[in-house]
Amino acid sequence: MIGWPQQEHTPILAILTSYDKYKRFQGNRKNFRDIVKTGKDLDIPVFVVTTKDLKLSGNKVLGYTFIQEKKLWEEQWFPLPNVIYNRIPQRKNEEKPAVRRKIEACLAHPDIHLFNPFFFNKWELFAWLRKSPSTKSFIPATKKLTGYRSLSSMIRSYPNLYLKPVSGKAGKGIMRLKYVDNEPSPLQLTIQSPRKIMVIKSSSLSVIWRRISSEIGLTNYIVQEGIELVSHNGRQFDLRVLVQKNGKGQWLVTGIGARQAGHRRITTHVPQGGSVEDPEELLTLVFGRELTPGMMNRVKSGALLMARQIERGAGHVLGEMSLDLGVDMDGKIWFFEANAKPMKFDEPHIRKKSLERIFQYSQYLVKQSNNS
C-alpha cells in the first residue's frame, strides 16, 4: 500500500466509477488521468476505485493510479478514502441496487464525504427550480408527456415544442414539434441522430403522435415550450456554465462556454453536430460590445442561484454541476438542463481551474469534519 503522509486536513480522494470485466473500470480515462496528475501536482492522494472494489469495512481499498512513466493504469492498495468524487458514467449502472446500496453506505459513513451521489432527472430539476421565486422565472413551460392529450394541450399554447427524455444525455432522443402557419401540413416533427435529420410533416396531430410514440417507446419524456434562442449565421447557440464549490464550500462559476448548433440541427450538443465557441464573441455579435459584459454577469449570477436551489432540492451535498442556459433575443435567460457529472470543458483555462477546484472543495470537506 502506498505510504502517504497523512496530514490532519489532507483529503484522500477516490474517483468512484463502475467495474468493467474487460477494461477493469469504466469512465473517461483522459479525465481521470488529468485528475490524478492534478492530485500529484498538489500533493493530494487520489486514485480511481470501482463500486465493486470499494469495501468500507477495512482500512484499505484496491484502486488504480496512472503511472506516467509507463503510460498505464496500475492496480494498487490505497488507504480508505475520506472524500469520494462520484464519476459513475452511466445512469443504468448507478441505478443497480448493489451500486445504490454502496452509495447510500458511503453517504451514511461518519468519515467519508461523497458528493454528487446521483444523476439528475430533468423533471425533478424543473420541479426544484419552480419551488423558489428566485429561480422559477428561468423555467420554460414544461409538462410530463403522458400521452396525446398532454401534447395536444401544449401545441395549442406554444407553436414550438421540444420533446426530451427525462434521463437524457448529450442531446440524445430530443425531438422538436413546430406548428407552421399557412402550410398545407402545418405540424412538423424534427427527429435528429448524430448522422441525419428527419422532418415528418402532417396536418393531423394523431399521425404525428403515432410517430412520436413509436420513437419514445417506454422512455419517460417531458414536453417543453421551445424558446427562440439568439443565433449567429442562422445557427442558434446556448451557454454551458460550469459551477463548482471552492475551498470555502461556496458555489462559484468556474467558466462559461458556448455551444452552437450545427446546420439545420435542433440542439447545440457537440455529439449532435454542435461546435464549441467563445461565449463573449457570440454574444457581442448579437447584443454589441456594451451590453455583453452585463449579460455575462447576469448569466453567472443566475447560474449560482440555480445551483444553490438545485442542491436544496436534491437534499444531498453537491460539489459541481454544469448548467445549459439559453438567451433569447430580449436578453432573457432560460434554464434547459443541469448535469451532475459535467463533461470535460475543452477550453484550457476552464479545464485547469475545474481540476483544481475538485481538490480545493475536497480539502474544505475534510477540514469541516475535523473542526466539527
C-alpha positions as CSV (number, residue, x, y, z in Angstrom):
1,M,0.0,0.0,0.0
2,I,1.3,3.5,-0.8
3,G,2.6,5.2,2.3
4,W,1.1,8.6,2.0
5,P,1.9,11.1,4.8
6,Q,-1.5,11.8,6.3
7,Q,-1.7,15.4,7.4
8,E,-4.7,16.4,9.5
9,H,-6.6,18.2,6.8
10,T,-5.4,16.2,3.7
11,P,-8.1,14.6,1.7
12,I,-7.6,11.1,0.3
13,L,-9.7,11.4,-2.8
14,A,-11.2,8.4,-4.6
15,I,-12.8,8.8,-8.1
16,L,-15.7,6.4,-8.0
17,T,-16.6,4.6,-11.2
18,S,-18.1,1.3,-12.4
19,Y,-16.3,-2.0,-12.7
20,D,-15.7,-3.4,-16.2
21,K,-14.6,-7.0,-16.6
22,Y,-12.7,-6.3,-19.8
23,K,-11.1,-2.9,-19.1
24,R,-11.2,-3.1,-15.2
25,F,-13.0,0.2,-14.9
26,Q,-15.3,2.4,-16.9
27,G,-15.4,6.2,-17.5
28,N,-13.4,8.9,-19.2
29,R,-9.8,7.8,-18.7
30,K,-8.3,11.0,-20.0
31,N,-10.4,12.9,-17.4
32,F,-9.3,10.5,-14.7
33,R,-5.6,10.9,-15.8
34,D,-5.9,14.7,-15.6
35,I,-7.4,14.4,-12.1
36,V,-4.6,12.0,-10.9
37,K,-2.0,14.4,-12.4
38,T,-3.5,17.4,-10.6
39,G,-3.5,15.5,-7.3
40,K,0.2,14.7,-7.7
41,D,0.9,18.4,-8.5
42,L,-1.0,19.4,-5.4
43,D,0.5,16.6,-3.3
44,I,-3.0,15.2,-2.6
45,P,-3.5,11.5,-2.8
46,V,-6.1,10.5,-5.5
47,F,-7.0,7.2,-7.2
48,V,-9.8,5.5,-9.1
49,V,-11.9,2.9,-7.4
50,T,-14.9,0.8,-8.7
51,T,-18.1,0.4,-6.7
52,K,-17.2,-3.4,-6.7
53,D,-13.8,-2.8,-5.0
54,L,-14.8,-0.1,-2.6
55,K,-15.1,-2.0,0.6
56,L,-15.9,0.2,3.6
57,S,-15.3,-2.3,6.3
58,G,-11.5,-2.3,6.2
59,N,-8.9,0.5,6.2
60,K,-7.6,-0.1,2.6
61,V,-9.1,-0.5,-0.8
62,L,-8.0,-1.8,-4.2
63,G,-7.8,1.1,-6.7
64,Y,-6.0,2.4,-9.8
65,T,-3.4,5.1,-10.4
66,F,-1.9,6.3,-13.6
67,I,1.9,5.7,-13.9
68,Q,3.1,8.5,-16.2
69,E,6.5,6.8,-17.0
70,K,4.8,3.6,-18.0
71,K,1.8,5.3,-19.6
72,L,-0.6,2.8,-18.0
73,W,-3.0,2.3,-15.1
74,E,-1.7,0.2,-12.3
75,E,-3.6,-1.6,-9.6
76,Q,-2.5,-0.8,-6.0
77,W,-3.8,-0.8,-2.4
78,F,-4.8,2.6,-1.1
79,P,-6.0,3.9,2.3
80,L,-9.8,4.1,2.7
81,P,-10.7,7.5,1.1
82,N,-12.3,10.3,3.2
83,V,-13.7,12.1,0.0
84,I,-15.4,10.3,-2.8
85,Y,-16.0,12.0,-6.2
86,N,-18.8,10.2,-8.0
87,R,-18.0,9.8,-11.7
88,I,-20.1,6.6,-12.4
89,P,-20.5,7.3,-16.1
90,Q,-23.9,5.7,-16.9
91,R,-27.3,6.1,-15.3
92,K,-28.1,2.4,-15.7
93,N,-25.0,1.4,-13.7
94,E,-25.8,3.9,-10.9
95,E,-29.3,2.6,-10.6
96,K,-28.3,-1.0,-10.0
97,P,-29.4,-2.0,-6.5
98,A,-25.9,-3.0,-5.3
99,V,-24.5,0.3,-6.5
100,R,-27.3,2.3,-4.9
101,R,-26.6,0.5,-1.6
102,K,-22.9,1.2,-1.8
103,I,-23.6,4.9,-2.4
104,E,-26.0,5.1,0.4
105,A,-23.5,3.4,2.7
106,C,-20.9,6.0,1.7
107,L,-23.4,8.8,2.5
108,A,-24.1,7.3,5.9
109,H,-20.4,6.7,6.7
110,P,-19.1,9.0,9.5
111,D,-15.6,9.5,8.0
112,I,-16.5,9.7,4.3
113,H,-17.7,12.7,2.2
114,L,-19.3,11.7,-1.0
115,F,-20.5,14.5,-3.3
116,N,-22.9,14.4,-6.3
117,P,-24.4,11.0,-5.3
118,F,-26.8,10.6,-8.3
119,F,-27.5,11.8,-11.8
120,F,-30.2,14.4,-12.1
121,N,-33.7,13.8,-13.5
122,K,-35.0,16.6,-15.9
123,W,-38.5,16.6,-14.4
124,E,-37.2,16.9,-10.8
125,L,-34.8,19.7,-11.8
126,F,-37.7,21.8,-13.2
127,A,-39.8,21.0,-10.1
128,W,-37.0,22.1,-7.7
129,L,-36.3,25.3,-9.6
130,R,-40.1,26.1,-9.8
131,K,-40.2,26.0,-5.9
132,S,-38.2,29.2,-5.5
133,P,-39.4,32.7,-6.6
134,S,-35.7,33.5,-7.4
135,T,-35.4,30.7,-10.0
136,K,-38.9,29.9,-11.3
137,S,-38.7,32.6,-14.0
138,F,-35.8,30.8,-15.7
139,I,-38.0,27.7,-16.5
140,P,-39.8,27.4,-19.9
141,A,-43.4,25.9,-19.7
142,T,-42.9,22.2,-19.1
143,K,-45.2,19.2,-18.7
144,K,-44.7,15.4,-18.4
145,L,-45.5,13.9,-21.8
146,T,-48.1,11.4,-20.7
147,G,-49.9,10.9,-24.0
148,Y,-51.8,12.5,-26.9
149,R,-53.7,14.9,-24.6
150,S,-50.7,16.4,-22.9
151,L,-49.1,17.0,-26.4
152,S,-52.3,18.5,-27.8
153,S,-52.7,21.0,-24.9
154,M,-49.1,22.1,-25.2
155,I,-49.1,22.6,-29.0
156,R,-52.3,24.7,-28.7
157,S,-50.5,27.0,-26.3
158,Y,-47.0,27.0,-27.9
159,P,-46.3,26.7,-31.6
160,N,-42.8,25.4,-31.0
161,L,-42.2,22.5,-28.6
162,Y,-39.2,20.3,-27.6
163,L,-39.7,16.7,-26.5
164,K,-36.9,15.5,-24.2
165,P,-36.2,12.2,-22.4
166,V,-36.3,12.7,-18.6
167,S,-33.0,10.9,-18.2
168,G,-31.4,12.1,-21.5
169,K,-27.7,12.7,-22.2
170,A,-25.8,14.7,-24.8
171,G,-29.0,15.6,-26.7
172,K,-29.9,12.0,-27.5
173,G,-33.6,11.4,-28.2
174,I,-34.6,15.1,-28.3
175,M,-37.3,16.0,-30.9
176,R,-38.9,19.2,-32.0
177,L,-42.5,19.8,-33.0
178,K,-43.5,23.0,-34.7
179,Y,-46.8,24.4,-35.9
180,V,-46.1,26.4,-39.0
181,D,-48.9,28.7,-40.1
182,N,-50.2,28.8,-43.7
183,E,-48.7,25.4,-44.6
184,P,-50.8,22.5,-46.0
185,S,-49.1,20.2,-43.5
186,P,-48.5,22.7,-40.6
187,L,-47.3,20.2,-38.0
188,Q,-43.6,19.5,-38.5
189,L,-41.7,17.0,-36.3
190,T,-37.9,17.0,-36.5
191,I,-36.0,13.9,-35.3
192,Q,-32.2,14.0,-35.3
193,S,-29.5,11.5,-34.8
194,P,-25.7,12.2,-35.0
195,R,-25.7,11.4,-38.7
196,K,-29.1,12.5,-40.1
197,I,-32.1,14.8,-39.6
198,M,-35.6,13.7,-40.5
199,V,-38.7,16.0,-40.8
200,I,-42.1,14.5,-40.7
201,K,-45.0,16.8,-41.8
202,S,-48.7,16.3,-41.3
203,S,-51.9,18.2,-40.8
204,S,-53.0,15.6,-38.2
205,L,-51.7,15.6,-34.7
206,S,-52.7,11.9,-34.2
207,V,-50.5,11.0,-37.1
208,I,-47.6,12.9,-35.5
209,W,-48.4,11.4,-32.1
210,R,-48.2,7.8,-33.6
211,R,-44.7,8.6,-34.9
212,I,-43.6,10.2,-31.6
213,S,-44.9,7.2,-29.5
214,S,-43.0,4.8,-31.8
215,E,-39.8,6.8,-31.3
216,I,-40.1,7.1,-27.5
217,G,-41.3,3.6,-26.7
218,L,-41.3,3.2,-22.9
219,T,-38.9,6.1,-22.2
220,N,-40.3,8.9,-19.9
221,Y,-40.4,12.2,-21.7
222,I,-41.2,15.8,-21.0
223,V,-42.7,18.3,-23.4
224,Q,-41.4,21.9,-23.2
225,E,-42.1,25.3,-24.7
226,G,-39.4,25.9,-27.4
227,I,-37.5,29.1,-26.8
228,E,-36.2,31.1,-29.8
229,L,-32.6,31.5,-28.8
230,V,-30.2,34.0,-30.1
231,S,-28.4,32.9,-33.2
232,H,-25.4,33.8,-35.4
233,N,-25.3,32.9,-39.1
234,G,-28.6,31.2,-38.8
235,R,-27.3,28.8,-36.1
236,Q,-28.7,29.1,-32.6
237,F,-26.3,28.9,-29.6
238,D,-26.6,28.4,-25.9
239,L,-24.2,28.6,-22.9
240,R,-22.7,25.8,-20.8
241,V,-21.8,27.1,-17.3
242,L,-19.6,25.1,-15.0
243,V,-20.3,25.9,-11.3
244,Q,-18.2,24.3,-8.6
245,K,-17.6,24.8,-4.9
246,N,-14.3,26.3,-3.8
247,G,-12.1,25.8,-0.8
248,K,-14.6,27.7,1.4
249,G,-17.5,25.5,0.3
250,Q,-19.1,28.3,-1.7
251,W,-20.6,28.0,-5.2
252,L,-18.6,29.8,-7.9
253,V,-18.7,30.0,-11.7
254,T,-15.6,28.2,-12.9
255,G,-16.2,29.0,-16.6
256,I,-18.7,29.6,-19.4
257,G,-18.5,28.0,-22.8
258,A,-20.8,28.5,-25.8
259,R,-22.2,25.7,-28.0
260,Q,-23.6,26.5,-31.4
261,A,-26.0,24.2,-33.2
262,G,-24.9,22.6,-36.5
263,H,-26.6,23.5,-39.8
264,R,-30.3,22.6,-39.6
265,R,-29.8,21.0,-36.1
266,I,-32.3,21.3,-33.3
267,T,-29.8,21.1,-30.4
268,T,-26.4,22.5,-29.7
269,H,-24.8,19.3,-28.3
270,V,-21.4,18.6,-29.8
271,P,-22.3,14.8,-30.4
272,Q,-25.3,16.0,-32.4
273,G,-23.2,18.2,-34.7
274,G,-22.7,21.3,-32.4
275,S,-19.5,23.3,-32.1
276,V,-17.5,24.8,-29.2
277,E,-17.4,28.7,-29.5
278,D,-16.4,31.7,-27.4
279,P,-19.5,33.0,-25.5
280,E,-18.4,36.6,-25.3
281,E,-17.6,36.7,-29.0
282,L,-21.0,35.3,-30.0
283,L,-23.0,37.5,-27.5
284,T,-21.1,40.6,-28.7
285,L,-22.1,39.8,-32.3
286,V,-25.8,39.7,-31.2
287,F,-26.0,42.3,-28.5
288,G,-23.0,44.5,-29.1
289,R,-19.9,45.3,-27.0
290,E,-21.6,47.5,-24.4
291,L,-24.4,45.0,-23.4
292,T,-22.3,41.8,-23.4
293,P,-20.4,42.2,-20.0
294,G,-23.7,42.8,-18.2
295,M,-25.3,39.8,-19.9
296,M,-22.3,37.6,-18.9
297,N,-22.8,38.8,-15.3
298,R,-26.5,38.0,-15.3
299,V,-25.7,34.5,-16.7
300,K,-23.2,34.0,-13.8
301,S,-25.5,35.2,-11.0
302,G,-28.4,33.2,-12.4
303,A,-26.3,30.1,-12.6
304,L,-25.3,30.5,-8.9
305,L,-28.9,31.0,-7.8
306,M,-29.9,27.9,-9.7
307,A,-27.0,25.8,-8.4
308,R,-28.0,26.6,-4.8
309,Q,-31.6,25.8,-5.4
310,I,-30.8,22.5,-7.2
311,E,-28.7,21.5,-4.2
312,R,-31.5,22.3,-1.8
313,G,-33.9,20.3,-3.9
314,A,-31.6,17.3,-4.3
315,G,-31.2,17.1,-0.5
316,H,-27.6,16.0,-0.9
317,V,-24.1,17.6,-0.9
318,L,-23.2,18.7,-4.4
319,G,-19.7,19.9,-5.4
320,E,-20.2,20.8,-9.0
321,M,-22.6,20.8,-11.9
322,S,-22.9,22.2,-15.4
323,L,-25.9,24.2,-16.5
324,D,-27.2,24.6,-20.0
325,L,-28.7,28.1,-20.3
326,G,-30.1,29.9,-23.2
327,V,-30.6,33.6,-24.0
328,D,-33.4,34.9,-26.2
329,M,-33.5,38.0,-28.3
330,D,-34.8,40.1,-25.4
331,G,-31.8,39.1,-23.4
332,K,-33.9,36.9,-21.0
333,I,-32.0,33.8,-19.6
334,W,-33.6,30.4,-19.7
335,F,-32.7,27.1,-18.0
336,F,-32.7,23.9,-20.0
337,E,-30.6,21.3,-18.2
338,A,-28.2,20.6,-15.4
339,N,-25.7,17.8,-15.3
340,A,-24.4,16.3,-12.0
341,K,-21.5,14.7,-13.9
342,P,-20.2,17.6,-16.1
343,M,-18.3,16.6,-19.2
344,K,-14.8,17.9,-19.6
345,F,-14.7,21.5,-20.8
346,D,-12.5,21.8,-23.8
347,E,-11.5,25.4,-23.0
348,P,-8.0,25.1,-21.4
349,H,-8.4,27.9,-18.8
350,I,-11.7,26.5,-17.6
351,R,-10.3,22.9,-17.6
352,K,-7.3,23.8,-15.4
353,K,-9.4,25.7,-12.9
354,S,-12.1,23.0,-12.8
355,L,-9.5,20.3,-11.9
356,E,-8.0,22.4,-9.1
357,R,-11.5,23.2,-7.6
358,I,-12.2,19.5,-7.2
359,F,-9.3,19.3,-4.7
360,Q,-10.0,22.7,-3.1
361,Y,-13.5,21.5,-2.3
362,S,-12.2,18.1,-1.1
363,Q,-9.9,19.9,1.3
364,Y,-12.8,22.0,2.6
365,L,-14.9,18.9,3.3
366,V,-12.1,17.2,5.3
367,K,-11.4,20.5,7.2
368,Q,-15.0,20.8,8.1
369,S,-15.3,17.4,9.6
370,N,-12.0,17.8,11.5
371,N,-13.3,21.1,13.0
372,S,-16.7,19.7,13.9
